[in-house]
């Protein structure tokens, strides 16, 4: 299990690569003012992607289904400043580690969150998450890991004259009586050839290898940028 001596260099490397992809000076750190490596054993430590210059930074509210709370996070555009439209896609990165003892940390989960919204507006819509929960520490025991996860409620309408998926707010979900929600489906990515059984064949566990996590983080960001920004 990695300790401070591996986590800090990993964060420095990720920040460098991510900054190149999104053309921004960034760092990965914990929002808490105290030094993260001095928390008590058994406590969780949160990390996020922060801009080096917070004066002109953009923020959004990230919803976590596990606690039902909104968390203010820094977000970064998936396009160059010269081509940035008024309404664009934004991303944030998060990690949660568990301090087992004075030298060892266990990764609980990590991932990107994709938003869409206006520059200068904190109410950017949360579109989807790219999550990598680490079993057996987190929930979703039967879900694929890592996975893509829609955050808007998408419904298959029951009415025959409304084909396809329909996006509605959670408050309006009752209007789709008879419809089927796909908002809680975990769309597994990779690892389909791990073994022959389901769901284990869709679950890949982080193997205490910071390079593995770094590769997944950066490659997923590049893919997101390619898909939503056409770059």
Sine and cosine of phi, psi and omega as CSV:
sin_phi,cos_phi,sin_psi,cos_psi,sin_omega,cos_omega
0.00,0.00,0.68,-0.73,-0.06,-1.00
-0.96,0.29,0.44,-0.90,0.09,-1.00
-0.88,-0.48,-0.22,-0.98,-0.02,-1.00
-0.83,0.55,-0.60,0.80,-0.04,-1.00
-0.90,0.44,-0.34,0.94,0.04,-1.00
-0.96,-0.28,-0.56,0.83,-0.05,-1.00
-0.93,0.37,-0.69,0.72,-0.02,-1.00
-0.90,0.44,-0.72,0.70,0.08,-1.00
-0.89,0.45,-0.58,0.82,0.07,-1.00
-0.88,0.48,-0.72,0.70,0.01,-1.00
-0.89,0.46,-0.65,0.76,0.02,-1.00
-0.89,0.45,-0.67,0.75,0.01,-1.00
-0.92,0.38,-0.68,0.73,0.03,-1.00
-0.89,0.46,-0.70,0.71,-0.02,-1.00
-0.87,0.50,-0.63,0.78,0.01,-1.00
-0.91,0.41,-0.74,0.67,-0.03,-1.00
-0.93,0.36,-0.69,0.72,0.01,-1.00
-0.89,0.46,-0.67,0.74,0.02,-1.00
-0.86,0.51,-0.58,0.81,0.05,-1.00
-0.92,0.39,-0.64,0.76,-0.02,-1.00
-0.92,0.40,-0.69,0.73,-0.07,-1.00
-0.99,-0.16,0.06,1.00,0.05,-1.00
0.84,0.55,0.82,0.58,0.00,-1.00
-0.50,-0.87,0.44,-0.90,0.09,-1.00
-1.00,0.00,0.90,-0.43,-0.11,-0.99
-0.72,-0.69,0.25,-0.97,0.09,-1.00
-0.57,-0.82,0.34,-0.94,0.07,-1.00
-0.92,-0.39,0.84,-0.54,-0.01,-1.00
-0.45,-0.89,0.15,-0.99,0.02,-1.00
-1.00,0.02,0.60,-0.80,0.04,-1.00
-0.92,0.38,-0.35,0.94,-0.04,-1.00
-0.95,0.32,0.59,-0.81,-0.02,-1.00
-0.95,0.31,-0.45,0.90,-0.03,-1.00
-0.96,0.26,0.36,-0.93,0.03,-1.00
-0.94,0.34,0.81,-0.59,-0.16,-0.99
-0.89,0.45,-0.52,0.85,-0.06,-1.00
-0.99,0.15,0.04,1.00,0.03,-1.00
-0.96,-0.29,0.14,0.99,0.05,-1.00
-0.94,0.35,0.32,-0.95,-0.03,-1.00
-0.95,0.32,0.46,-0.89,0.08,-1.00
-0.86,0.52,0.65,-0.76,-0.02,-1.00
1.00,-0.01,-0.05,1.00,0.00,-1.00
-1.00,-0.09,0.47,-0.88,0.06,-1.00
-1.00,-0.02,0.54,-0.84,0.02,-1.00
-0.83,-0.56,0.82,-0.57,0.00,-1.00
-0.99,-0.14,0.66,-0.75,0.11,-0.99
-0.81,-0.59,0.53,-0.85,0.05,-1.00
-0.64,-0.77,0.27,-0.96,0.08,-1.00
-1.00,0.08,0.84,-0.55,-0.04,-1.00
-0.88,-0.47,0.55,-0.84,0.16,-0.99
-0.97,0.23,0.56,-0.83,0.08,-1.00
-0.91,0.41,-0.64,0.77,0.05,-1.00
-0.96,-0.26,0.96,-0.27,-0.07,-1.00
-1.00,0.07,-0.12,0.99,-0.08,-1.00
-0.90,0.43,-0.70,0.71,-0.04,-1.00
-0.97,-0.24,0.41,0.91,-0.10,-1.00
-0.99,0.14,0.30,-0.95,0.04,-1.00
-0.94,-0.34,0.56,-0.83,0.00,-1.00
-0.77,-0.64,0.30,-0.95,0.08,-1.00
-0.50,-0.87,0.08,-1.00,0.05,-1.00
-0.93,-0.36,0.89,-0.46,-0.01,-1.00
-1.00,-0.09,0.80,-0.60,0.03,-1.00
-1.00,-0.07,0.74,-0.67,0.09,-1.00
-0.94,-0.34,0.87,-0.49,-0.03,-1.00
-0.90,0.43,-0.47,0.88,-0.09,-1.00
-0.93,0.38,-0.49,0.87,0.03,-1.00
-0.85,-0.53,-0.05,1.00,0.06,-1.00
0.92,0.38,0.31,0.95,-0.06,-1.00
-0.94,-0.33,0.46,-0.89,0.12,-0.99
-1.00,-0.04,0.70,-0.72,0.01,-1.00
-0.83,-0.55,0.79,-0.62,0.02,-1.00
-0.96,0.29,0.82,-0.58,-0.04,-1.00
-0.73,-0.68,0.41,-0.91,0.13,-0.99
-0.99,0.14,0.63,-0.78,-0.01,-1.00
-0.79,-0.61,0.38,-0.93,-0.10,-0.99
-0.72,-0.70,0.67,-0.74,-0.07,-1.00
-0.96,0.28,0.54,-0.84,0.05,-1.00
-0.99,-0.14,0.71,0.70,0.11,-0.99
-0.35,-0.94,0.28,-0.96,-0.04,-1.00
-0.97,0.25,0.46,-0.89,-0.02,-1.00
-0.83,0.56,-0.57,0.82,-0.05,-1.00
-0.94,0.35,-0.42,0.91,-0.04,-1.00
-0.93,-0.37,0.19,0.98,-0.09,-1.00
-0.94,0.34,0.89,-0.46,0.04,-1.00
-0.98,0.21,0.17,-0.99,0.04,-1.00
-0.87,0.49,-0.66,0.75,0.01,-1.00
-0.92,-0.40,0.85,-0.53,-0.12,-0.99
-0.57,-0.82,0.03,-1.00,0.07,-1.00
-1.00,-0.06,0.59,-0.81,-0.02,-1.00
-0.74,-0.68,0.41,-0.91,0.03,-1.00
-0.74,-0.67,0.47,-0.88,0.16,-0.99
-0.72,-0.69,0.43,-0.90,-0.01,-1.00
-0.83,-0.55,0.63,-0.78,0.03,-1.00
-0.63,-0.78,0.41,-0.91,0.11,-0.99
-0.61,-0.79,0.52,-0.85,0.14,-0.99
-0.77,-0.64,0.82,-0.57,0.02,-1.00
-0.88,-0.48,0.50,-0.87,0.07,-1.00
-0.94,-0.34,0.83,-0.56,0.05,-1.00
-0.99,0.13,0.94,-0.35,-0.02,-1.00
-0.99,0.15,-0.67,0.75,0.05,-1.00
-0.45,-0.89,-0.24,-0.97,-0.13,-0.99
-0.91,0.41,-0.33,0.94,-0.08,-1.00
-0.82,-0.57,-0.20,0.98,-0.12,-0.99
-0.86,-0.51,0.66,-0.75,0.03,-1.00
-0.80,-0.61,0.58,-0.81,0.03,-1.00
-0.91,-0.41,0.78,-0.63,0.06,-1.00
-0.96,0.29,0.81,-0.59,0.05,-1.00
-1.00,-0.08,-0.73,0.68,0.09,-1.00
-0.27,-0.96,0.29,-0.96,0.02,-1.00
-0.40,-0.92,0.33,-0.94,0.07,-1.00
0.27,-0.96,0.16,-0.99,0.05,-1.00
-0.99,-0.17,0.51,-0.86,0.16,-0.99
-0.83,-0.56,0.75,-0.67,-0.03,-1.00
-0.97,-0.24,0.76,-0.65,0.03,-1.00
-0.85,-0.52,0.32,-0.95,0.15,-0.99
-0.69,-0.73,0.74,-0.68,-0.04,-1.00
0.10,-1.00,-0.08,-1.00,-0.08,-1.00
-1.00,0.05,0.56,-0.83,0.12,-0.99
-0.88,0.47,0.72,-0.70,0.02,-1.00
1.00,0.09,-0.03,1.00,-0.01,-1.00
-0.94,-0.34,0.86,-0.50,-0.02,-1.00
-0.95,0.32,-0.36,0.93,-0.04,-1.00
-1.00,0.09,0.82,0.57,0.08,-1.00
-0.98,0.19,0.65,-0.76,-0.06,-1.00
-0.97,0.25,0.77,-0.63,0.07,-1.00
-0.99,0.17,0.87,-0.49,-0.14,-0.99
-0.99,-0.10,-0.82,0.57,0.00,-1.00
-0.42,-0.91,0.26,-0.96,0.07,-1.00
-0.84,-0.54,0.50,-0.87,0.17,-0.99
-0.91,-0.40,0.98,-0.21,-0.14,-0.99
-0.95,-0.32,0.57,-0.82,0.15,-0.99
-0.76,-0.65,1.00,0.02,0.07,-1.00
-0.99,0.15,0.59,-0.81,-0.03,-1.00
-0.97,-0.24,0.92,-0.40,0.04,-1.00
-0.98,0.22,0.56,-0.83,0.05,1.00
-1.00,-0.07,0.35,0.94,-0.16,-0.99
-0.98,0.21,-0.54,0.84,-0.06,-1.00
-0.93,-0.37,0.07,-1.00,-0.03,-1.00
-0.98,0.18,-0.31,-0.95,-0.04,-1.00
0.86,0.51,0.78,0.63,-0.06,-1.00
-0.87,0.49,-0.48,0.88,-0.04,-1.00
-0.99,-0.16,0.03,1.00,-0.01,-1.00
-1.00,0.09,0.39,-0.92,0.10,-1.00
-0.95,0.30,0.57,-0.82,0.02,-1.00
-0.66,-0.75,0.79,-0.61,-0.09,1.00
-0.95,0.30,0.20,-0.98,-0.04,-1.00
-0.45,-0.89,0.35,-0.94,0.18,-0.98
-1.00,-0.03,0.62,-0.79,-0.08,-1.00
-0.63,-0.78,0.90,-0.45,0.06,-1.00
-0.92,0.40,0.61,-0.79,0.07,-1.00
-0.95,-0.32,-0.35,0.94,0.16,-0.99
-0.99,0.13,0.51,-0.86,0.05,-1.00
-0.98,0.19,0.90,-0.44,0.06,-1.00
-0.95,-0.31,0.74,-0.67,-0.05,-1.00
-0.82,-0.57,0.58,-0.81,0.20,-0.98
-1.00,-0.04,0.94,-0.34,-0.09,-1.00
-0.92,0.38,0.51,-0.86,0.02,-1.00
-0.98,0.20,-0.44,0.90,-0.05,-1.00
-0.95,0.33,0.71,-0.70,-0.05,-1.00
-0.94,0.34,-0.34,0.94,-0.03,-1.00
-1.00,0.00,0.13,0.99,0.03,-1.00
-0.78,-0.62,0.96,0.28,-0.06,-1.00
-0.95,0.30,0.32,-0.95,0.09,-1.00
0.99,0.12,-0.17,-0.98,-0.01,-1.00
-1.00,0.03,0.61,-0.79,0.03,-1.00
-0.85,-0.53,0.79,-0.62,0.01,-1.00
-0.99,-0.10,0.79,-0.61,0.03,-1.00
-0.68,-0.73,0.33,-0.94,0.08,-1.00
-0.97,0.26,0.34,-0.94,0.00,-1.00
-0.86,0.50,-0.58,0.81,-0.02,-1.00
-0.91,0.41,-0.43,0.90,-0.04,-1.00
-0.99,-0.12,0.13,0.99,-0.09,-1.00
-0.88,0.47,-0.49,0.87,-0.03,-1.00
-0.90,0.44,-0.43,0.90,-0.02,-1.00
-0.94,0.34,-0.23,0.97,-0.02,-1.00
-0.99,-0.15,0.57,0.82,-0.02,-1.00
-0.80,0.61,0.75,-0.66,-0.03,-1.00
1.00,-0.04,-0.23,0.97,0.02,-1.00
-0.99,0.12,0.14,-0.99,-0.01,-1.00
-0.85,-0.52,0.85,-0.53,-0.01,-1.00
-0.98,0.19,0.67,-0.74,0.12,-0.99
-0.90,-0.43,0.22,0.97,-0.06,-1.00
-0.93,0.36,-0.28,0.96,-0.04,-1.00
-0.95,-0.30,0.21,0.98,0.02,-1.00
-0.98,0.17,0.77,-0.64,0.07,-1.00
-1.00,-0.04,0.91,-0.41,-0.04,-1.00
-1.00,0.01,0.99,-0.14,-0.12,-0.99
-0.90,0.43,0.55,-0.84,0.03,-1.00
-0.79,-0.61,0.74,-0.67,0.06,-1.00
0.92,0.40,0.05,-1.00,0.12,-0.99
0.90,0.43,0.27,0.96,-0.02,-1.00
-0.93,0.37,-0.26,0.97,-0.02,-1.00
-0.95,-0.30,0.33,0.94,-0.03,-1.00
-0.91,0.41,-0.73,0.68,0.09,-1.00
-0.41,-0.91,-0.12,-0.99,-0.15,-0.99
-1.00,-0.10,-0.12,0.99,-0.09,-1.00
-0.99,-0.17,0.50,-0.87,0.09,-1.00
-0.95,-0.32,0.68,-0.73,0.14,0.99
-1.00,-0.06,0.03,1.00,-0.10,-1.00
-0.84,0.54,-0.48,0.88,-0.04,-1.00
-0.93,0.36,-0.27,0.96,0.00,-1.00
-0.98,-0.22,0.11,0.99,-0.08,-1.00
-0.91,-0.42,0.85,-0.52,0.03,-1.00
-0.88,-0.48,0.76,-0.65,-0.06,-1.00
-0.97,-0.23,0.71,-0.71,0.11,-0.99
-0.87,0.50,0.78,-0.63,-0.17,-0.99
-0.96,-0.26,0.67,0.74,0.02,-1.00
0.83,0.56,0.55,0.84,-0.02,-1.00
-0.87,-0.49,0.97,-0.22,-0.04,-1.00
-0.89,0.46,-0.48,0.88,0.03,-1.00
-0.92,0.39,-0.60,0.80,0.04,-1.00
-0.89,0.46,-0.71,0.70,0.01,-1.00
-0.92,0.40,-0.64,0.77,0.02,-1.00
-0.89,0.46,-0.70,0.72,0.01,-1.00
-0.88,0.47,-0.70,0.72,-0.02,-1.00
-0.90,0.44,-0.68,0.73,0.00,-1.00
-0.86,0.51,-0.79,0.61,-0.10,-0.99
-0.95,0.32,-0.69,0.72,-0.02,-1.00
-0.91,0.40,-0.59,0.80,0.04,-1.00
-0.91,0.41,-0.66,0.75,0.03,-1.00
-0.89,0.47,-0.70,0.72,0.02,-1.00
-0.87,0.49,-0.64,0.77,0.00,-1.00
-0.92,0.38,-0.69,0.73,0.06,-1.00
-0.85,0.52,-0.71,0.71,-0.01,-1.00
-0.89,0.46,-0.68,0.74,0.03,-1.00
-0.87,0.49,-0.65,0.76,-0.09,-1.00
-0.97,0.24,-0.66,0.75,-0.09,-1.00
-1.00,-0.09,-0.36,0.93,-0.04,-1.00
-0.93,-0.36,-0.16,0.99,0.02,-1.00
0.95,0.31,0.39,0.92,-0.03,-1.00
-0.96,-0.28,0.00,0.00,0.00,0.00
